[in-house]
């Protein structure tokens, strides 16, 4: 099922000590005023793209990345949901597809080679995909620290829902017990990062049974909805994620 491709909703974020306001720059019926959270102090550009194909979103990421490199854009945080797709990272191994590659299309799942790190993972409706296009020149030029910081944003986001997220040594990402709830894969060019995080909210988890997610055997996947026993939408998760990014980065004076 193909996802619709709305015009991006561009949110120019400005914050005071007591409130977070957003000025919507989008047009038409896609434009909307959003007040995601209160009591946040930071300067961060947010792009909420809604539902968008993986390829179209990658083009937007690359455009934003070049603008950040040139100094024409600040740190930018992208929220998006993708149509069902398996992305094959730079460390992909064919053995981690559990059925013939040509069979996935008949099930409505496309396969796409991508330049992020990691192996194979799934994206689909109900998964909040978070792409921080951040200038790591301003954040320490430390890729290990960057990955740990991204994990911290997810651990804090889960804590908002009363869940205890953790790291496991087997793979980058965040887990609840031995089940991965947030996958992480990045690419860096001139110390500006792209790609990022996939947080399972109310995602259909059955496609993960058709692959070895991230190439990690002996571990499962889970979602906010599965762990909490109720429906948790991507829209509900966004304020928690944005607050966590502030705590990890803005809270350290890094925005």
VODO-248219 format. One line per 4 residues: number of its first residue (from 1); for each residue x, y, z of N, C-alpha, C, O. Coordinates in steps of 0.05 Angstrom, whole numbers, plus 5000, padded with zeros to 4 digits. Example, Ala and Ser with C-alpha at 12.3 -4.5 7.8 and 13.67 -1.06 7.14 Angstrom:
% VODO-248219
1> 5264:4886:5156:5246:4910:5156:5264:4934:5156:5285:4934:5169 ~ 5257:4955:5142:5273:4979:5143:5258:5001:5157:5268:5023:5161
This chain:
% VODO-248219
1> 5017:4976:5000:5000:5000:5000:5018:5025:5000:5034:5028:5018 ~ 5015:5041:4981:5032:5065:4978:5023:5086:4997:4999:5092:5000 ~ 5043:5099:5011:5036:5121:5029:5032:5146:5013:5044:5150:4992 ~ 5014:5163:5023:5010:5189:5010:5035:5206:5014:5050:5201:5032
5> 5038:5226:4997:5062:5244:4998:5053:5272:5002:5053:5288:4983 ~ 5046:5280:5026:5037:5307:5031:5060:5326:5029:5084:5318:5031 ~ 5054:5353:5025:5075:5373:5028:5085:5373:5056:5069:5370:5075 ~ 5111:5375:5060:5122:5375:5087:5110:5398:5104:5107:5420:5094
9> 5104:5391:5129:5096:5412:5148:5122:5421:5162:5134:5406:5177 ~ 5130:5445:5156:5155:5456:5168:5148:5473:5192:5133:5492:5190 ~ 5159:5465:5215:5154:5479:5239:5179:5494:5248:5200:5482:5253 ~ 5176:5521:5250:5198:5537:5260:5194:5540:5290:5176:5553:5299
13> 5212:5527:5305:5208:5526:5334:5223:5548:5349:5246:5553:5343 ~ 5209:5561:5367:5222:5580:5385:5211:5576:5413:5188:5570:5416 ~ 5228:5578:5433:5220:5571:5460:5226:5592:5480:5247:5605:5478 ~ 5208:5596:5498:5213:5614:5521:5217:5596:5546:5217:5571:5543
17> 5220:5608:5569:5224:5592:5593:5200:5576:5601:5202:5556:5614 ~ 5176:5585:5592:5152:5572:5602:5135:5560:5580:5115:5546:5586 ~ 5142:5563:5555:5125:5552:5535:5140:5545:5510:5162:5556:5505 ~ 5129:5528:5494:5140:5520:5468:5119:5527:5447:5097:5516:5447
21> 5126:5545:5429:5108:5552:5408:5119:5544:5381:5144:5543:5378 ~ 5102:5538:5362:5111:5532:5335:5096:5549:5315:5072:5553:5317 ~ 5110:5560:5296:5098:5575:5274:5098:5557:5250:5120:5548:5241 ~ 5075:5551:5239:5073:5532:5217:5079:5546:5191:5067:5567:5184
25> 5097:5534:5175:5105:5546:5150:5093:5530:5126:5095:5539:5103 ~ 5079:5508:5132:5066:5493:5111:5042:5508:5099:5034:5528:5110 ~ 5031:5498:5077:5009:5510:5064:4986:5491:5061:4989:5467:5063 ~ 4962:5502:5056:4939:5486:5049:4929:5470:5073:4934:5477:5096
29> 4915:5447:5067:4903:5432:5089:4923:5416:5105:4917:5405:5126 ~ 4948:5416:5095:4969:5402:5111:4980:5421:5133:4992:5411:5152 ~ 4976:5447:5130:4987:5465:5150:4970:5464:5175:4945:5463:5173 ~ 4982:5464:5198:4968:5464:5223:4985:5476:5245:5010:5474:5244
33> 4972:5488:5264:4987:5498:5287:4991:5475:5307:4972:5461:5314 ~ 5015:5472:5317:5021:5450:5335:5034:5462:5360:5053:5478:5359 ~ 5024:5453:5383:5037:5460:5408:5043:5433:5422:5027:5421:5435 ~ 5068:5424:5418:5075:5397:5426:5080:5394:5456:5073:5374:5467
37> 5091:5414:5468:5096:5412:5496:5102:5439:5508:5107:5458:5494 ~ 5101:5440:5535:5107:5465:5550:5133:5461:5565:5144:5440:5566 ~ 5142:5484:5576:5166:5484:5593:5191:5473:5580:5205:5457:5592 ~ 5196:5482:5555:5220:5473:5541:5235:5498:5532:5223:5517:5522
41> 5261:5497:5535:5278:5519:5526:5298:5507:5505:5316:5493:5513 ~ 5294:5513:5480:5314:5505:5460:5307:5518:5434:5285:5527:5429 ~ 5326:5518:5416:5322:5527:5389:5327:5503:5370:5350:5493:5369 ~ 5307:5495:5356:5309:5471:5340:5288:5472:5318:5265:5478:5323
45> 5296:5466:5294:5277:5465:5272:5266:5437:5270:5280:5418:5271 ~ 5239:5436:5268:5225:5410:5267:5211:5408:5240:5197:5427:5232 ~ 5214:5386:5227:5199:5379:5202:5182:5355:5208:5192:5333:5212 ~ 5156:5359:5209:5137:5336:5212:5126:5330:5185:5108:5344:5175
49> 5135:5308:5173:5129:5302:5145:5104:5284:5142:5096:5278:5120 ~ 5092:5275:5164:5069:5257:5162:5077:5231:5150:5097:5219:5158 ~ 5061:5220:5132:5067:5195:5118:5081:5201:5091:5071:5218:5076 ~ 5103:5189:5087:5119:5195:5063:5136:5170:5055:5145:5155:5073
53> 5140:5167:5030:5157:5144:5021:5185:5147:5030:5195:5169:5036 ~ 5199:5125:5033:5226:5125:5043:5244:5141:5024:5261:5157:5033 ~ 5241:5137:4998:5258:5151:4979:5255:5181:4980:5274:5196:4980 ~ 5229:5190:4980:5224:5219:4981:5235:5231:5006:5247:5253:5005
57> 5232:5218:5028:5243:5228:5053:5273:5229:5053:5285:5247:5064 ~ 5286:5209:5041:5315:5209:5039:5325:5233:5024:5345:5245:5031 ~ 5311:5239:5002:5318:5263:4987:5316:5288:5004:5333:5306:5002 ~ 5295:5290:5020:5292:5313:5038:5315:5314:5058:5326:5335:5063
61> 5321:5291:5070:5343:5289:5088:5369:5300:5076:5384:5315:5088 ~ 5375:5291:5052:5400:5299:5039:5400:5329:5034:5421:5342:5037 ~ 5377:5340:5026:5376:5369:5021:5380:5384:5047:5395:5404:5048 ~ 5367:5375:5069:5371:5389:5095:5400:5386:5104:5412:5405:5114
65> 5412:5362:5100:5439:5358:5108:5458:5378:5095:5475:5389:5108 ~ 5454:5382:5069:5471:5401:5054:5468:5429:5065:5487:5445:5066 ~ 5443:5436:5072:5438:5463:5083:5450:5466:5111:5460:5488:5117 ~ 5450:5445:5127:5463:5446:5153:5493:5448:5150:5506:5463:5164
69> 5504:5433:5131:5533:5434:5126:5541:5462:5118:5562:5473:5127 ~ 5525:5475:5101:5532:5502:5091:5526:5524:5112:5532:5547:5107 ~ 5513:5516:5134:5506:5536:5154:5480:5551:5149:5474:5570:5163 ~ 5465:5542:5130:5439:5556:5123:5416:5546:5139:5394:5558:5139
73> 5419:5523:5153:5398:5512:5170:5409:5504:5197:5433:5497:5198 ~ 5393:5506:5218:5402:5497:5244:5399:5467:5247:5391:5453:5228 ~ 5406:5456:5270:5399:5428:5276:5369:5424:5269:5352:5440:5276 ~ 5363:5402:5255:5336:5397:5246:5327:5369:5254:5342:5350:5250
77> 5304:5367:5265:5293:5341:5274:5269:5335:5256:5249:5350:5255 ~ 5270:5312:5242:5249:5303:5224:5232:5281:5237:5244:5261:5247 ~ 5206:5284:5237:5188:5262:5244:5174:5253:5218:5166:5269:5202 ~ 5171:5226:5215:5158:5216:5191:5149:5187:5197:5159:5174:5215
81> 5129:5178:5181:5122:5149:5180:5125:5140:5151:5119:5155:5133 ~ 5136:5116:5148:5140:5105:5121:5120:5084:5114:5108:5071:5132 ~ 5116:5080:5088:5101:5057:5079:5117:5031:5085:5141:5033:5091 ~ 5104:5008:5084:5119:4983:5090:5144:4980:5072:5142:4978:5048
85> 5167:4978:5085:5192:4976:5070:5213:4963:5087:5214:4968:5111 ~ 5230:4946:5075:5253:4936:5088:5277:4952:5077:5282:4952:5053 ~ 5292:4964:5095:5316:4979:5086:5340:4962:5092:5343:4951:5114 ~ 5359:4962:5073:5383:4945:5075:5407:4963:5078:5414:4977:5059
89> 5418:4963:5101:5440:4981:5108:5467:4972:5096:5469:4952:5082 ~ 5488:4987:5103:5514:4983:5091:5526:4956:5101:5545:4946:5088 ~ 5516:4945:5123:5526:4920:5133:5507:4896:5128:5508:4876:5141 ~ 5489:4900:5108:5469:4880:5102:5480:4853:5094:5499:4852:5078
93> 5468:4832:5104:5475:4805:5096:5449:4791:5086:5429:4791:5099 ~ 5451:4779:5062:5428:4767:5049:5415:4746:5067:5390:4742:5065 ~ 5430:4733:5083:5420:4712:5100:5399:4722:5121:5385:4706:5132 ~ 5399:4748:5125:5380:4759:5144:5353:4765:5133:5335:4775:5147
97> 5349:4759:5107:5322:4758:5095:5313:4729:5097:5327:4711:5086 ~ 5291:4723:5109:5282:4696:5115:5265:4684:5093:5254:4663:5096 ~ 5262:4699:5071:5248:4688:5048:5260:4701:5023:5275:4720:5025 ~ 5255:4690:4999:5267:4701:4975:5261:4731:4972:5239:4739:4977
101> 5281:4746:4964:5278:4775:4963:5255:4784:4945:5242:4804:4951 ~ 5250:4769:4924:5229:4777:4905:5201:4772:4916:5182:4782:4905 ~ 5199:4757:4938:5172:4750:4949:5160:4773:4966:5136:4773:4970 ~ 5177:4791:4975:5166:4812:4993:5147:4831:4979:5128:4840:4991
105> 5153:4836:4954:5136:4855:4939:5107:4845:4938:5088:4861:4939 ~ 5103:4819:4935:5076:4807:4935:5061:4810:4961:5037:4807:4961 ~ 5076:4817:4982:5063:4821:5008:5062:4851:5015:5055:4859:5037 ~ 5067:4868:4995:5065:4896:4998:5088:4909:5013:5086:4931:5023
109> 5111:4895:5013:5135:4905:5027:5157:4909:5006:5165:4889:4993 ~ 5167:4933:5003:5189:4937:4984:5216:4934:4998:5218:4937:5022 ~ 5237:4928:4983:5264:4927:4992:5280:4950:4980:5279:4955:4956 ~ 5294:4965:4997:5310:4988:4988:5337:4987:5000:5341:4985:5025
113> 5358:4990:4983:5385:4993:4993:5388:5022:5003:5378:5041:4991 ~ 5402:5025:5026:5405:5051:5037:5434:5054:5047:5448:5035:5050 ~ 5442:5079:5051:5470:5085:5059:5474:5088:5089:5495:5096:5098 ~ 5453:5082:5105:5457:5083:5134:5474:5058:5142:5477:5039:5127
117> 5484:5059:5167:5498:5036:5178:5478:5015:5186:5454:5020:5187 ~ 5488:4991:5191:5471:4970:5201:5462:4950:5180:5470:4952:5156 ~ 5445:4932:5187:5436:4910:5170:5407:4916:5160:5402:4938:5151 ~ 5389:4897:5162:5362:4900:5152:5343:4908:5175:5346:4897:5197
121> 5325:4926:5169:5304:4933:5188:5279:4939:5173:5279:4943:5149 ~ 5257:4940:5188:5230:4945:5177:5220:4973:5185:5224:4981:5207 ~ 5208:4986:5166:5192:5011:5171:5164:5007:5161:5160:4994:5140 ~ 5145:5018:5176:5117:5016:5167:5099:5035:5183:5109:5047:5202
125> 5074:5036:5176:5055:5053:5191:5055:5046:5220:5057:5022:5228 ~ 5051:5066:5237:5051:5062:5266:5079:5062:5278:5082:5058:5303 ~ 5099:5067:5262:5127:5069:5272:5135:5099:5269:5133:5110:5247 ~ 5144:5110:5291:5154:5138:5290:5183:5138:5282:5200:5128:5297
129> 5189:5148:5258:5217:5149:5249:5227:5178:5254:5214:5197:5248 ~ 5250:5179:5266:5261:5204:5276:5288:5208:5263:5307:5193:5268 ~ 5291:5229:5247:5316:5234:5233:5328:5261:5244:5319:5282:5235 ~ 5347:5259:5262:5361:5284:5271:5383:5292:5251:5404:5278:5250
133> 5380:5314:5237:5401:5324:5219:5416:5344:5236:5410:5368:5235 ~ 5435:5335:5251:5449:5351:5271:5479:5355:5263:5491:5337:5252 ~ 5489:5379:5269:5517:5385:5263:5534:5375:5287:5534:5388:5308 ~ 5548:5353:5283:5564:5342:5305:5590:5357:5309:5604:5353:5329
137> 5596:5376:5291:5618:5394:5297:5612:5410:5323:5631:5418:5337 ~ 5586:5415:5328:5579:5430:5352:5573:5412:5376:5568:5421:5398 ~ 5574:5385:5371:5566:5367:5392:5588:5347:5399:5583:5326:5411 ~ 5613:5354:5392:5636:5338:5402:5650:5320:5382:5671:5309:5389
141> 5640:5317:5358:5654:5300:5338:5661:5273:5349:5683:5263:5346 ~ 5641:5260:5362:5646:5234:5375:5622:5216:5367:5601:5219:5378 ~ 5627:5198:5348:5605:5181:5338:5595:5162:5360:5571:5157:5361 ~ 5612:5152:5377:5603:5134:5398:5585:5150:5417:5564:5140:5426
145> 5593:5174:5424:5576:5191:5441:5550:5197:5428:5529:5197:5440 ~ 5551:5202:5402:5526:5209:5387:5506:5186:5388:5483:5190:5393 ~ 5516:5161:5384:5498:5138:5385:5487:5134:5413:5464:5127:5417 ~ 5504:5138:5434:5495:5135:5461:5475:5157:5468:5455:5152:5482
149> 5479:5181:5457:5459:5202:5462:5432:5195:5449:5411:5200:5461 ~ 5433:5184:5425:5408:5177:5412:5394:5155:5428:5369:5155:5431 ~ 5409:5136:5438:5397:5116:5456:5385:5129:5480:5363:5121:5489 ~ 5399:5148:5491:5388:5162:5515:5361:5175:5509:5343:5175:5527
153> 5358:5187:5485:5332:5199:5479:5309:5179:5480:5287:5185:5488 ~ 5315:5155:5471:5295:5134:5471:5290:5123:5499:5267:5118:5506 ~ 5311:5120:5515:5307:5111:5542:5290:5131:5558:5273:5123:5573 ~ 5295:5156:5554:5279:5177:5567:5251:5178:5557:5232:5182:5572
157> 5247:5174:5531:5220:5173:5519:5204:5150:5531:5181:5154:5539 ~ 5216:5127:5533:5202:5104:5545:5195:5109:5574:5174:5101:5583 ~ 5213:5122:5588:5208:5127:5616:5183:5144:5620:5169:5142:5640 ~ 5178:5162:5601:5153:5178:5602:5128:5160:5602:5108:5167:5614
161> 5130:5137:5590:5108:5118:5589:5110:5097:5611:5094:5078:5612 ~ 5128:5101:5629:5131:5082:5651:5146:5056:5644:5144:5036:5658 ~ 5161:5057:5622:5176:5034:5613:5206:5037:5618:5216:5060:5616 ~ 5219:5016:5624:5248:5017:5628:5263:5007:5603:5263:4983:5598
165> 5274:5026:5588:5290:5019:5565:5319:5014:5573:5328:5025:5593 ~ 5332:4998:5558:5360:4992:5564:5376:4987:5539:5365:4982:5517 ~ 5402:4989:5542:5421:4982:5521:5428:4952:5524:5428:4942:5547 ~ 5434:4939:5502:5445:4912:5502:5471:4913:5486:5472:4927:5465
169> 5491:4898:5494:5516:4898:5481:5515:4886:5453:5534:4890:5437 ~ 5494:4871:5446:5493:4857:5421:5489:4876:5397:5497:4869:5375 ~ 5478:4900:5402:5471:4917:5379:5463:4944:5389:5452:4947:5411 ~ 5469:4965:5373:5460:4992:5380:5429:4993:5379:5417:4980:5362
173> 5417:5008:5397:5388:5010:5398:5379:5010:5427:5395:5010:5445 ~ 5353:5009:5430:5341:5008:5457:5322:4985:5459:5307:4980:5440 ~ 5322:4972:5482:5308:4947:5485:5290:4948:5510:5296:4963:5529 ~ 5269:4933:5510:5253:4927:5534:5256:4898:5540:5247:4881:5524
177> 5270:4891:5561:5279:4863:5566:5297:4856:5542:5317:4869:5537 ~ 5291:4834:5528:5308:4827:5505:5295:4833:5478:5303:4821:5458 ~ 5275:4850:5479:5261:4857:5454:5267:4886:5446:5264:4904:5462 ~ 5276:4889:5421:5283:4916:5412:5257:4932:5406:5239:4923:5393
181> 5257:4957:5417:5234:4975:5412:5242:4999:5395:5225:5012:5383 ~ 5268:5005:5394:5278:5027:5378:5304:5020:5365:5324:5014:5378 ~ 5303:5020:5338:5327:5014:5322:5341:5040:5315:5328:5060:5311 ~ 5368:5039:5313:5383:5063:5307:5404:5056:5285:5418:5036:5287
185> 5405:5073:5264:5425:5071:5243:5430:5098:5232:5411:5113:5226 ~ 5455:5105:5228:5462:5133:5220:5482:5133:5197:5493:5112:5189 ~ 5485:5156:5185:5506:5162:5166:5516:5191:5173:5500:5208:5180 ~ 5541:5196:5170:5552:5222:5176:5569:5232:5152:5585:5217:5141
189> 5564:5257:5144:5580:5269:5123:5589:5297:5133:5572:5313:5141 ~ 5614:5301:5132:5626:5326:5142:5616:5332:5170:5611:5355:5177 ~ 5614:5311:5186:5605:5313:5214:5577:5323:5217:5570:5334:5238 ~ 5560:5320:5197:5532:5325:5200:5518:5298:5196:5523:5283:5176
193> 5500:5291:5214:5488:5264:5215:5461:5264:5200:5447:5284:5200 ~ 5455:5241:5188:5428:5237:5177:5420:5208:5184:5435:5193:5197 ~ 5396:5200:5174:5383:5175:5184:5379:5178:5214:5381:5200:5224 ~ 5373:5156:5228:5368:5159:5256:5354:5136:5270:5366:5115:5272
197> 5329:5141:5280:5316:5123:5299:5289:5114:5288:5275:5130:5275 ~ 5282:5089:5293:5255:5079:5287:5243:5069:5313:5252:5048:5323 ~ 5223:5082:5323:5210:5075:5348:5183:5062:5342:5165:5075:5330 ~ 5180:5037:5350:5155:5023:5346:5133:5033:5366:5137:5031:5390
201> 5112:5044:5355:5090:5054:5371:5066:5035:5370:5063:5019:5389 ~ 5050:5036:5350:5029:5016:5346:5033:5002:5319:5014:4996:5305 ~ 5058:4996:5314:5066:4982:5289:5057:4954:5288:5056:4940:5309 ~ 5049:4944:5265:5045:4916:5260:5072:4902:5261:5089:4908:5244
205> 5077:4885:5280:5103:4873:5284:5107:4848:5267:5129:4837:5267 ~ 5086:4838:5254:5089:4813:5239:5110:4813:5217:5123:4793:5212 ~ 5115:4836:5203:5136:4836:5183:5164:4829:5194:5181:4819:5179 ~ 5169:4834:5219:5195:4828:5231:5200:4798:5231:5223:4789:5233
209> 5178:4782:5230:5182:4753:5229:5193:4743:5202:5200:4720:5200 ~ 5194:4761:5183:5204:4753:5156:5233:4760:5153:5245:4755:5131 ~ 5246:4771:5174:5274:4779:5173:5287:4772:5199:5274:4765:5219 ~ 5314:4774:5200:5328:4775:5225:5335:4804:5230:5354:4814:5219
213> 5319:4818:5247:5321:4847:5250:5349:4855:5258:5360:4845:5278 ~ 5361:4873:5243:5388:4883:5249:5409:4861:5249:5431:4866:5259 ~ 5402:4838:5240:5420:4815:5239:5426:4803:5266:5446:4790:5269 ~ 5408:4808:5286:5413:4799:5313:5395:4774:5319:5370:4777:5319
217> 5407:4751:5323:5393:4727:5330:5386:4726:5359:5400:4737:5376 ~ 5364:4712:5366:5358:4706:5394:5344:4729:5409:5341:4727:5433 ~ 5336:4750:5394:5322:4772:5407:5298:4779:5390:5298:4775:5366 ~ 5278:4789:5403:5253:4797:5389:5250:4827:5386:5269:4842:5390
221> 5226:4835:5378:5219:4863:5375:5194:4868:5391:5178:4849:5396 ~ 5189:4893:5398:5165:4900:5412:5157:4928:5405:5171:4941:5389 ~ 5136:4938:5417:5126:4965:5411:5115:4977:5437:5111:4963:5457 ~ 5111:5003:5437:5098:5016:5460:5071:5004:5465:5064:4999:5488
225> 5055:5000:5444:5028:4989:5448:5029:4961:5460:5013:4955:5478 ~ 5047:4944:5450:5049:4917:5461:5057:4917:5490:5047:4902:5506 ~ 5076:4934:5497:5086:4935:5525:5065:4946:5544:5063:4937:5567 ~ 5050:4966:5535:5031:4979:5552:5003:4967:5552:4986:4973:5568
229> 4998:4950:5532:4971:4937:5530:4949:4956:5522:4926:4952:5528 ~ 4957:4977:5508:4937:4996:5497:4949:5009:5472:4973:5007:5467 ~ 4932:5022:5456:4942:5034:5432:4957:5060:5438:4947:5077:5452 ~ 4981:5061:5428:4998:5085:5430:5006:5094:5402:5021:5081:5389
233> 4995:5116:5393:5000:5126:5366:5027:5141:5364:5038:5148:5385 ~ 5036:5145:5340:5060:5161:5336:5055:5190:5346:5073:5203:5356 ~ 5031:5199:5342:5025:5227:5351:5027:5229:5381:5036:5250:5391 ~ 5019:5209:5396:5022:5209:5425:5051:5208:5433:5059:5220:5454
237> 5068:5195:5418:5096:5191:5425:5113:5216:5419:5133:5220:5432 ~ 5105:5233:5400:5121:5255:5392:5129:5274:5415:5152:5281:5417 ~ 5110:5283:5432:5118:5301:5453:5139:5289:5472:5157:5303:5481 ~ 5137:5263:5478:5157:5250:5495:5184:5250:5482:5204:5255:5495
241> 5185:5245:5456:5210:5244:5441:5222:5272:5440:5247:5275:5444 ~ 5206:5292:5434:5217:5319:5433:5227:5329:5460:5248:5342:5461 ~ 5213:5322:5481:5223:5329:5508:5249:5315:5514:5267:5327:5525 ~ 5252:5290:5506:5277:5275:5510:5300:5287:5495:5322:5289:5506
245> 5295:5296:5470:5317:5309:5455:5326:5334:5469:5350:5340:5470 ~ 5307:5349:5480:5314:5373:5496:5331:5365:5520:5352:5378:5525 ~ 5323:5345:5534:5338:5337:5558:5366:5328:5552:5385:5334:5566 ~ 5369:5313:5530:5395:5302:5523:5414:5323:5511:5437:5324:5517
249> 5403:5340:5494:5419:5360:5480:5416:5388:5491:5435:5400:5501 ~ 5391:5399:5490:5387:5426:5501:5393:5428:5530:5403:5448:5539 ~ 5386:5407:5545:5391:5407:5574:5420:5408:5581:5427:5415:5604 ~ 5438:5402:5562:5467:5404:5567:5479:5428:5554:5503:5431:5551
253> 5461:5446:5546:5470:5471:5533:5481:5466:5505:5499:5481:5496 ~ 5472:5445:5492:5483:5438:5466:5466:5447:5442:5473:5442:5419 ~ 5443:5461:5448:5429:5475:5427:5431:5504:5433:5420:5521:5419
